[in-house]
Amino acid sequence: MLARLTPTQLMRFAGLFTWGMAGCWLVIMWLEPEAASSLPGGSEHTFFLLILRWVAIHLAFGAVYWWASRGLGQRRPGPADHALLLVLTACAIGVGYYSNSGIGSILLMVVAGLLPWLLPLRIGVAWLILSNLSIIPVFVIAIGQPLMVAIVQSVAYAGFSSLVFVSSLVAMQQAQAREDQRRLNAELRATRALLAESARINERTRISRELHDLLGHHLTALSLNLEVAGHLSEGRVKEHVQQAHTLARLLLTDVREAVSQLRENGAIDLSLALRPLAENVPALDIRMDIETPLTLDDPERAHVLLRCTQEIVTNTVRHAGAQHLWIDVRRSGEQILMSARDDGRGADHLIAGNGLRGMRERLQQYGGQLRIETRAEAGFSLHLTLPATAAAMVREGVLT
């Protein structure tokens, strides 16, 4: 069963298990009511009120942790996640106060496992240190420890939390490395499919050229010679020469048809090249709608569309915070049209990065265009146009 869980899921359930075990102290309090005297304020009269507060804060910690730890590594953290971290830290300190124990510091270890996933590294380290220092007043006021003892105990718990923090950081780095490997494998499969299609086209073109230049020319010469021989011969010889002439013409027609079919079928299937890029992308549902059949004769233009699609997927995963991505590719006259839209956060003011600039430059090199539409909370929409052939670029006025 554990083998089917991802590392992030294992970490999430380990945190929930730790939270559950920390709550076992509540069972002891219910079984031993006289333990209420050890609680802050601690007469039996306030026992149930203290326990109810403790239970409420403990349950709140578990619920918030369950929500905050969902989809770790598969979504981009935002201000809401930072607010949840603040609530978790406050709940942990509250549990430490109402339990009159170090349980709050144990829960801070659980929080430490989330920090690398939800905060930048430096801010996460600062949060780890400050949250453990914030427990010092609990040790001094609620438990009654001397200040130096409270500081030493807080630092000791901070050491345990740092171990959890580093373990979680390593797990996050490994998850990122697996994602990079998956992306590179998808790009490799797409590029390999494009290279295979290009090699197939080149081979068919070479065969058709050889058929046309060698066999076609020789058959044409043979047909002309047989036509001359038919004029110079008589009787039964002439009949056989005319039959040979007819067969030569038929064979020449078959060769021309074969050459035409080889050239017509020598086009790259864009669907075969683009679909591997949409496979097994975590936390992003990619739906590709590619016109069938959709082919290109120029491998370089197919490569441009491949790189643009790759950049669209990468940008959506890294920056958009989207759950869905729709990509539509089709031909309109002599133009290849591609549109992509997501349901991410969008932006009111677009700042084009290297990826978008690279896409625009690739497209402009082959007479294409890129148009971007976005606004806050409305996602990104990209519209690409690319002439299918160099001749189409001339007719569009891109080349002269």
C-alpha positions as semicolon CSV with decimal commas, in nm:
position;residue;x (nm);y (nm);z (nm)
1;M;0,000;0,000;0,000
2;L;0,276;0,246;0,093
3;A;0,449;0,175;-0,238
4;R;0,153;0,331;-0,420
5;L;0,189;0,662;-0,232
6;T;0,400;0,945;-0,364
7;P;0,668;1,099;-0,137
8;T;0,450;1,407;-0,082
9;Q;0,154;1,190;0,018
10;L;0,375;0,994;0,259
11;M;0,496;1,317;0,416
12;R;0,139;1,445;0,446
13;F;0,016;1,130;0,620
14;A;0,324;1,126;0,846
15;G;0,234;1,478;0,961
16;L;-0,125;1,372;1,027
17;F;0,000;1,067;1,220
18;T;0,223;1,289;1,436
19;W;-0,071;1,522;1,497
20;G;-0,287;1,226;1,598
21;M;-0,026;1,085;1,835
22;A;0,020;1,429;1,994
23;G;-0,350;1,422;2,072
24;C;-0,313;1,108;2,280
25;W;-0,238;1,333;2,579
26;L;-0,603;1,438;2,562
27;V;-0,706;1,078;2,628
28;I;-0,489;1,073;2,938
29;M;-0,653;1,393;3,060
30;W;-0,998;1,236;3,020
31;L;-0,892;0,915;3,197
32;E;-0,710;1,101;3,476
33;P;-0,918;1,411;3,565
34;E;-0,685;1,487;3,858
35;A;-0,426;1,581;3,598
36;A;-0,623;1,902;3,555
37;S;-0,427;2,046;3,845
38;S;-0,123;2,059;3,617
39;L;-0,300;2,277;3,361
40;P;-0,268;2,657;3,365
41;G;-0,535;2,799;3,582
42;G;-0,580;2,446;3,684
43;S;-0,855;2,389;3,933
44;E;-1,104;2,117;3,860
45;H;-1,365;2,386;3,814
46;T;-1,194;2,506;3,495
47;F;-1,099;2,158;3,379
48;F;-1,368;2,112;3,115
49;L;-1,327;2,463;2,977
50;L;-0,953;2,414;2,937
51;I;-1,000;2,075;2,776
52;L;-1,258;2,213;2,534
53;R;-1,021;2,490;2,429
54;W;-0,742;2,240;2,388
55;V;-0,957;2,005;2,181
56;A;-1,084;2,289;1,961
57;I;-0,736;2,421;1,886
58;H;-0,597;2,071;1,832
59;L;-0,876;1,981;1,588
60;A;-0,836;2,315;1,413
61;F;-0,466;2,240;1,363
62;G;-0,548;1,902;1,205
63;A;-0,812;2,047;0,974
64;V;-0,592;2,336;0,861
65;Y;-0,295;2,103;0,809
66;W;-0,509;1,869;0,597
67;W;-0,614;2,160;0,377
68;A;-0,274;2,330;0,359
69;S;-0,091;2,007;0,267
70;R;-0,314;1,920;-0,028
71;G;-0,141;1,893;-0,365
72;L;0,207;1,979;-0,241
73;G;0,440;2,029;-0,535
74;Q;0,149;2,033;-0,778
75;R;0,029;2,389;-0,727
76;R;0,183;2,729;-0,685
77;P;0,152;2,853;-0,323
78;G;-0,015;3,188;-0,270
79;P;-0,113;3,429;0,007
80;A;-0,386;3,193;0,126
81;D;-0,125;2,925;0,198
82;H;0,085;3,174;0,393
83;A;-0,222;3,262;0,601
84;L;-0,278;2,891;0,670
85;L;0,082;2,859;0,789
86;L;0,023;3,147;1,029
87;V;-0,292;2,977;1,162
88;L;-0,105;2,647;1,205
89;T;0,174;2,817;1,398
90;A;-0,074;2,997;1,624
91;C;-0,264;2,671;1,686
92;A;0,057;2,490;1,777
93;I;0,150;2,760;2,029
94;G;-0,206;2,753;2,167
95;V;-0,194;2,375;2,214
96;G;0,136;2,413;2,400
97;Y;-0,020;2,672;2,633
98;Y;-0,344;2,488;2,710
99;S;-0,173;2,149;2,747
100;N;0,097;2,290;2,974
101;S;0,350;2,076;2,781
102;G;0,584;2,057;2,484
103;I;0,312;1,924;2,253
104;G;0,303;2,263;2,080
105;S;0,670;2,224;1,984
106;I;0,593;1,879;1,841
107;L;0,321;2,033;1,625
108;L;0,570;2,299;1,513
109;M;0,776;2,010;1,372
110;V;0,474;1,918;1,163
111;V;0,455;2,278;1,042
112;A;0,827;2,265;0,957
113;G;0,753;1,990;0,704
114;L;0,531;2,230;0,509
115;L;0,765;2,530;0,506
116;P;0,991;2,428;0,210
117;W;0,683;2,365;-0,007
118;L;0,498;2,687;0,071
119;L;0,772;2,945;0,130
120;P;1,103;3,049;-0,030
121;L;1,402;2,891;0,143
122;R;1,522;3,198;0,336
123;I;1,174;3,291;0,455
124;G;1,110;2,929;0,553
125;V;1,426;2,919;0,768
126;A;1,330;3,248;0,934
127;W;0,976;3,118;0,998
128;L;1,120;2,800;1,152
129;I;1,344;2,994;1,392
130;L;1,087;3,256;1,492
131;S;0,807;3,003;1,548
132;N;1,025;2,800;1,786
133;L;1,137;3,112;1,971
134;S;0,769;3,213;2,005
135;I;0,711;2,907;2,222
136;I;0,950;3,039;2,493
137;P;0,676;3,246;2,670
138;V;0,465;2,929;2,689
139;F;0,743;2,744;2,868
140;V;0,797;3,037;3,105
141;I;0,436;3,141;3,177
142;A;0,235;2,819;3,144
143;I;0,489;2,564;3,262
144;G;0,684;2,793;3,491
145;Q;1,031;2,710;3,364
146;P;1,324;2,946;3,423
147;L;1,399;3,165;3,125
148;M;1,731;2,999;3,036
149;V;1,578;2,651;3,062
150;A;1,292;2,762;2,835
151;I;1,538;2,903;2,581
152;V;1,748;2,585;2,580
153;Q;1,439;2,367;2,545
154;S;1,308;2,584;2,261
155;V;1,642;2,562;2,079
156;A;1,643;2,184;2,125
157;Y;1,297;2,157;1,969
158;A;1,416;2,389;1,691
159;G;1,690;2,136;1,617
160;F;1,432;1,859;1,577
161;S;1,222;2,088;1,357
162;S;1,525;2,166;1,140
163;L;1,570;1,793;1,077
164;V;1,209;1,774;0,956
165;F;1,260;2,091;0,752
166;V;1,571;1,957;0,574
167;S;1,406;1,620;0,508
168;S;1,108;1,796;0,354
169;L;1,340;2,021;0,151
170;V;1,520;1,716;0,009
171;A;1,187;1,557;-0,077
172;M;1,079;1,876;-0,257
173;Q;1,405;1,891;-0,455
174;Q;1,364;1,527;-0,556
175;A;1,006;1,594;-0,665
176;Q;1,125;1,887;-0,876
177;A;1,400;1,671;-1,026
178;R;1,143;1,405;-1,119
179;E;0,923;1,671;-1,279
180;D;1,219;1,807;-1,477
181;Q;1,300;1,453;-1,588
182;R;0,939;1,393;-1,693
183;R;0,936;1,718;-1,891
184;L;1,266;1,637;-2,061
185;N;1,143;1,287;-2,145
186;A;0,826;1,431;-2,298
187;E;1,031;1,677;-2,502
188;L;1,264;1,397;-2,607
189;R;0,974;1,179;-2,721
190;A;0,821;1,468;-2,914
191;T;1,153;1,557;-3,075
192;R;1,220;1,194;-3,157
193;A;0,880;1,164;-3,323
194;L;0,953;1,480;-3,524
195;L;1,296;1,351;-3,627
196;A;1,146;1,017;-3,728
197;E;0,886;1,195;-3,940
198;S;1,157;1,415;-4,094
199;A;1,374;1,111;-4,172
200;R;1,075;0,936;-4,328
201;I;1,000;1,240;-4,542
202;N;1,361;1,275;-4,651
203;E;1,379;0,910;-4,749
204;R;1,054;0,924;-4,945
205;T;1,173;1,241;-5,118
206;R;1,504;1,076;-5,208
207;I;1,330;0,768;-5,349
208;S;1,083;0,977;-5,548
209;R;1,368;1,188;-5,689
210;E;1,563;0,877;-5,792
211;L;1,256;0,729;-5,958
212;H;1,187;1,050;-6,142
213;D;1,545;1,130;-6,247
214;L;1,665;0,782;-6,340
215;L;1,380;0,549;-6,420
216;G;1,152;0,823;-6,553
217;H;1,414;0,964;-6,790
218;H;1,514;0,622;-6,917
219;L;1,155;0,521;-6,978
220;T;1,096;0,846;-7,164
221;A;1,398;0,775;-7,385
222;L;1,280;0,417;-7,439
223;S;0,933;0,536;-7,537
224;L;1,075;0,781;-7,791
225;N;1,301;0,517;-7,943
226;L;1,015;0,269;-7,969
227;E;0,801;0,535;-8,138
228;V;1,077;0,589;-8,397
229;A;1,115;0,213;-8,438
230;G;0,742;0,182;-8,498
231;H;0,768;0,422;-8,791
232;L;1,061;0,234;-8,944
233;S;0,929;-0,121;-8,904
234;E;0,664;-0,313;-9,098
235;G;0,444;-0,617;-9,061
236;R;0,445;-0,824;-8,745
237;V;0,760;-0,650;-8,621
238;K;0,575;-0,320;-8,620
239;E;0,293;-0,472;-8,414
240;H;0,538;-0,592;-8,147
241;V;0,715;-0,256;-8,143
242;Q;0,383;-0,075;-8,096
243;Q;0,292;-0,310;-7,808
244;A;0,629;-0,242;-7,647
245;H;0,572;0,133;-7,696
246;T;0,232;0,107;-7,527
247;L;0,378;-0,085;-7,232
248;A;0,659;0,173;-7,196
249;R;0,404;0,456;-7,184
250;L;0,197;0,270;-6,922
251;L;0,508;0,203;-6,715
252;L;0,609;0,569;-6,738
253;T;0,259;0,671;-6,620
254;D;0,284;0,430;-6,324
255;V;0,623;0,570;-6,227
256;R;0,490;0,927;-6,235
257;E;0,192;0,829;-6,018
258;A;0,421;0,653;-5,771
259;V;0,645;0,960;-5,752
260;S;0,344;1,187;-5,695
261;Q;0,210;0,963;-5,417
262;L;0,549;0,952;-5,246
263;R;0,567;1,330;-5,246
264;E;0,206;1,380;-5,139
265;N;0,237;1,136;-4,846
266;G;0,570;1,278;-4,733
267;A;0,430;1,523;-4,475
268;I;0,477;1,549;-4,099
269;D;0,182;1,452;-3,880
270;L;0,164;1,736;-3,625
271;S;-0,062;1,540;-3,393
272;L;0,200;1,265;-3,360
273;A;0,468;1,523;-3,278
274;L;0,272;1,742;-3,032
275;R;0,068;1,500;-2,820
276;P;0,363;1,355;-2,619
277;L;0,410;1,701;-2,465
278;A;0,071;1,673;-2,292
279;E;0,126;1,333;-2,133
280;N;0,160;1,284;-1,755
281;V;0,187;1,652;-1,663
282;P;0,122;1,670;-1,286
283;A;-0,151;1,899;-1,155
284;L;-0,243;2,019;-1,504
285;D;-0,518;1,876;-1,721
286;I;-0,412;1,939;-2,082
287;R;-0,672;1,892;-2,352
288;M;-0,541;1,900;-2,708
289;D;-0,776;1,944;-3,000
290;I;-0,572;1,891;-3,318
291;E;-0,738;1,885;-3,658
292;T;-0,716;1,545;-3,828
293;P;-0,531;1,513;-4,052
294;L;-0,299;1,809;-3,995
295;T;0,032;1,782;-4,179
296;L;0,325;2,005;-4,267
297;D;0,575;1,953;-4,547
298;D;0,844;2,166;-4,381
299;P;1,018;2,000;-4,081
300;E;1,152;2,336;-3,962
301;R;0,804;2,484;-3,930
302;A;0,689;2,173;-3,748
303;H;0,984;2,221;-3,512
304;V;0,875;2,580;-3,445
305;L;0,525;2,462;-3,347
306;L;0,677;2,189;-3,130
307;R;0,892;2,438;-2,938
308;C;0,603;2,682;-2,899
309;T;0,378;2,411;-2,757
310;Q;0,654;2,302;-2,523
311;E;0,697;2,658;-2,397
312;I;0,320;2,701;-2,347
313;V;0,301;2,389;-2,129
314;T;0,611;2,484;-1,928
315;N;0,492;2,840;-1,863
316;T;0,148;2,720;-1,757
317;V;0,295;2,472;-1,507
318;R;0,549;2,713;-1,361
319;H;0,374;3,049;-1,361
320;A;0,001;3,034;-1,436
321;G;-0,126;2,847;-1,130
322;A;-0,380;2,681;-1,359
323;Q;-0,561;2,350;-1,334
324;H;-0,662;2,319;-1,701
325;L;-0,496;2,404;-2,031
326;W;-0,674;2,389;-2,365
327;I;-0,469;2,379;-2,688
328;D;-0,636;2,396;-3,029
329;V;-0,441;2,348;-3,354
330;R;-0,588;2,361;-3,704
331;R;-0,528;2,480;-4,059
332;S;-0,701;2,782;-4,208
333;G;-0,614;2,820;-4,574
334;E;-0,237;2,839;-4,593
335;Q;-0,199;2,925;-4,223
336;I;-0,152;2,700;-3,921
337;L;-0,348;2,843;-3,628
338;M;-0,277;2,748;-3,266
339;S;-0,464;2,883;-2,967
340;A;-0,394;2,804;-2,602
341;R;-0,579;2,919;-2,292
342;D;-0,566;2,829;-1,924
343;D;-0,774;2,897;-1,614
344;G;-0,485;3,041;-1,413
345;R;-0,445;3,367;-1,227
346;G;-0,361;3,583;-1,530
347;A;-0,222;3,936;-1,497
348;D;-0,332;4,291;-1,562
349;H;0,017;4,395;-1,669
350;L;0,205;4,138;-1,875
351;I;0,583;4,129;-1,848
352;A;0,712;3,901;-2,124
353;G;0,992;3,672;-2,014
354;N;1,252;3,490;-2,218
355;G;1,007;3,214;-2,305
356;L;0,746;3,442;-2,463
357;R;1,011;3,648;-2,639
358;G;1,169;3,331;-2,776
359;M;0,830;3,212;-2,908
360;R;0,770;3,545;-3,081
361;E;1,116;3,542;-3,239
362;R;1,077;3,184;-3,366
363;L;0,742;3,265;-3,522
364;Q;0,859;3,591;-3,681
365;Q;1,153;3,410;-3,840
366;Y;0,904;3,204;-4,043
367;G;0,646;3,476;-4,096
368;G;0,430;3,391;-3,798
369;Q;0,272;3,606;-3,529
370;L;0,196;3,578;-3,156
371;R;-0,090;3,753;-2,980
372;I;-0,142;3,737;-2,602
373;E;-0,459;3,815;-2,405
374;T;-0,471;3,817;-2,026
375;R;-0,619;3,991;-1,726
376;A;-0,617;3,924;-1,355
377;E;-0,803;3,607;-1,249
378;A;-0,897;3,536;-1,612
379;G;-0,603;3,323;-1,722
380;F;-0,381;3,354;-2,028
381;S;-0,480;3,315;-2,393
382;L;-0,220;3,284;-2,669
383;H;-0,296;3,290;-3,041
384;L;-0,026;3,177;-3,287
385;T;-0,032;3,195;-3,665
386;L;0,232;3,039;-3,891
387;P;0,238;3,018;-4,273
388;A;0,237;2,652;-4,372
389;T;0,497;2,699;-4,647
390;A;0,752;2,952;-4,770
391;A;0,526;3,015;-5,070
392;A;0,249;3,115;-4,829
393;M;0,489;3,366;-4,671
394;V;0,545;3,524;-5,014
395;R;0,173;3,545;-5,082
396;E;0,119;3,700;-4,737
397;G;0,380;3,962;-4,822
398;V;0,625;3,844;-4,553
399;L;0,890;3,752;-4,812
400;T;0,959;3,919;-5,145
